[in-house]
Amino acid sequence: MTTNATPLALEDVLDLFQMEEAHNGDVLARYVEAHPEFALQLIDLSRLMATPELDDDAPLSAIDQSRIDAAWIVHKAAGLELKGGPNPLDALAGERGKALAGALGVPRQVVTCLRERKVDPSRTPRPILTALGEALEIPEPYVFAAMRQAPTLASGRRFKADGKPSTAAQVSFEQVLIEAGVPEADRKRLLAEGD
């Protein structure tokens, strides 16, 4: 290390330290003594250089990959818009709705609440979203996006109102189960995340 009459900038000191053949405690102490104003930065660089590099080419673990996949599904659903045409949840009327209610083991009014978008998708267990996707034969992100649309009244359930109609706030899937009188044991089964 050479000494200059003019003070060195932080970048210059760090570059010189990096070019040393060894980066042991003696070399670090010598640089900290010569440049006490950069002691913290020199120590940080020394620690960084002592940390072994990770192999970026290593494959992801199954847990990491599933977390990435789940985050990607949520990300896609957040930006997904269903433009034009009917909402896919409208197909839960009739036999399809009855079949889904039977498969889930819930009263039909639970499926009606799902169809009318009264249930908040972010407060709905993933297995329920999966079951909806399978019943409607659409990917799960589309189910999530369809449930995010403003709740509506199905045809045949419109009434004359005294005031201007408005949509109620969406509720949790658990709240719908409670209001439908689903027994606690069945609620626990339906609310399990299926890990």
C-alpha positions in Angstrom: 0.0 0.0 0.0 1.4 3.4 -1.0 0.8 6.6 0.8 -0.2 9.6 -1.0 -0.1 13.2 0.1 -3.7 13.8 -1.1 -6.5 12.0 0.8 -8.0 9.1 -1.1 -11.7 8.8 -1.8 -13.7 5.9 -0.3 -13.9 4.1 -3.7 -10.1 4.3 -4.1 -9.5 2.9 -0.6 -11.9 0.0 -1.1 -10.4 -0.8 -4.5 -6.9 -0.9 -3.0 -8.1 -3.1 -0.2 -9.8 -5.4 -2.7 -6.5 -5.8 -4.7 -4.5 -7.0 -1.7 -3.3 -10.6 -2.0 -4.7 -11.5 1.4 -7.6 -10.1 3.3 -6.8 -11.3 6.8 -7.1 -9.3 10.0 -3.7 -7.8 9.8 -4.4 -6.3 6.4 -7.7 -5.0 7.5 -6.2 -3.5 10.7 -3.5 -1.7 8.6 -6.2 -0.2 6.3 -8.4 0.8 9.2 -5.4 2.5 10.9 -4.5 4.3 7.7 -8.1 5.3 6.9 -10.1 5.5 10.1 -12.9 7.5 8.4 -13.7 4.5 6.2 -13.4 1.9 9.0 -17.0 0.7 8.8 -17.0 0.4 5.0 -13.7 -1.5 5.1 -15.1 -3.9 7.7 -18.2 -4.4 5.7 -16.2 -5.1 2.5 -14.0 -7.5 4.5 -17.0 -9.5 5.7 -18.5 -9.5 2.2 -15.3 -10.8 0.7 -15.1 -13.5 3.4 -18.6 -14.8 2.7 -18.6 -17.7 0.3 -20.5 -17.1 -3.0 -23.7 -19.0 -3.4 -24.1 -21.2 -6.4 -26.8 -19.4 -8.4 -27.1 -22.4 -10.8 -28.4 -24.7 -8.0 -32.0 -25.8 -8.6 -34.7 -24.4 -6.3 -36.1 -26.6 -3.5 -39.6 -27.8 -3.9 -40.7 -25.5 -1.1 -39.1 -22.5 -2.8 -40.7 -23.4 -6.1 -44.1 -23.8 -4.6 -43.8 -20.4 -2.9 -42.8 -18.8 -6.2 -45.7 -20.5 -8.0 -48.2 -19.4 -5.3 -46.9 -15.8 -5.4 -47.1 -15.8 -9.2 -50.7 -17.0 -9.2 -51.7 -14.2 -6.7 -49.8 -11.7 -8.8 -51.5 -12.7 -12.0 -54.9 -12.7 -10.4 -54.3 -9.3 -9.0 -53.9 -7.8 -12.4 -56.4 -10.0 -14.1 -59.6 -8.4 -15.5 -62.5 -10.3 -16.9 -63.6 -8.2 -19.8 -66.9 -8.7 -21.5 -69.1 -11.7 -21.3 -70.7 -13.2 -18.2 -68.9 -13.8 -15.0 -67.8 -17.5 -14.8 -69.4 -17.7 -11.4 -72.8 -17.2 -12.9 -72.5 -20.9 -14.1 -72.9 -22.1 -10.5 -76.7 -22.0 -10.9 -78.8 -25.1 -11.3 -77.3 -28.6 -11.4 -73.7 -27.3 -11.4 -74.3 -25.4 -8.1 -76.1 -28.3 -6.6 -73.2 -30.6 -7.5 -70.7 -28.2 -6.0 -72.7 -27.9 -2.8 -72.8 -31.7 -2.5 -69.1 -32.1 -3.2 -68.2 -29.5 -0.5 -70.9 -30.7 1.9 -72.5 -27.3 2.4 -76.0 -25.9 2.0 -76.9 -24.4 -1.4 -77.0 -20.9 0.1 -73.2 -21.1 0.5 -72.8 -21.7 -3.3 -75.3 -19.0 -3.9 -73.1 -16.5 -1.9 -70.1 -17.6 -4.0 -72.0 -17.2 -7.2 -73.2 -13.7 -6.2 -69.7 -12.7 -5.3 -70.5 -12.0 -1.6 -67.4 -13.9 -0.5 -64.0 -12.2 -0.3 -61.6 -14.4 -2.3 -58.6 -13.3 -0.2 -60.5 -14.7 2.9 -61.4 -18.0 1.2 -59.3 -21.1 1.7 -57.3 -22.2 -1.3 -58.9 -25.7 -1.5 -62.3 -24.0 -1.9 -60.9 -21.8 -4.7 -59.5 -25.0 -6.3 -62.8 -26.7 -6.0 -64.5 -23.7 -7.6 -62.0 -23.8 -10.5 -62.6 -27.5 -11.0 -66.4 -27.1 -10.9 -66.3 -24.2 -13.4 -63.4 -25.8 -15.5 -61.3 -22.6 -15.3 -57.9 -21.9 -13.8 -57.8 -20.8 -10.1 -56.5 -17.2 -10.9 -59.7 -16.7 -13.0 -61.8 -17.8 -10.0 -60.0 -15.3 -7.8 -60.6 -12.5 -10.4 -64.2 -13.4 -10.9 -64.8 -13.3 -7.1 -63.2 -9.9 -6.9 -65.8 -8.4 -9.2 -68.6 -6.4 -7.6 -71.3 -8.6 -6.1 -74.5 -8.7 -8.0 -78.0 -10.0 -7.6 -78.9 -13.0 -9.7 -81.8 -12.7 -12.1 -85.0 -13.7 -10.4 -83.8 -12.2 -7.1 -84.4 -8.6 -7.9 -86.9 -6.6 -5.8 -88.4 -3.2 -5.9 -86.4 -1.0 -3.5 -87.2 2.1 -1.6 -83.7 3.5 -2.1 -80.8 3.3 -4.5 -79.4 -0.2 -4.6 -75.8 -0.7 -3.4 -73.6 -3.7 -3.1 -72.7 -5.0 0.4 -69.1 -5.5 1.4 -67.7 -9.0 0.8 -67.4 -11.2 3.8 -65.1 -14.1 4.7 -66.0 -17.7 3.7 -66.1 -18.6 7.4 -68.8 -15.9 8.0 -70.9 -17.4 5.1 -70.6 -20.9 6.7 -71.6 -19.5 10.1 -74.7 -17.7 8.6 -75.6 -20.9 6.7 -75.6 -22.9 10.0 -72.8 -25.2 9.0 -71.7 -27.2 12.1 -68.3 -26.4 13.6 -66.7 -29.7 12.7 -67.6 -29.1 9.0 -66.5 -25.5 9.2 -63.0 -26.6 10.5 -62.8 -29.1 7.6 -63.7 -26.5 5.0 -61.5 -23.8 6.4 -58.4 -26.1 6.6 -55.8 -24.8 4.1 -55.0 -28.4 3.0 -51.2 -28.1 3.5 
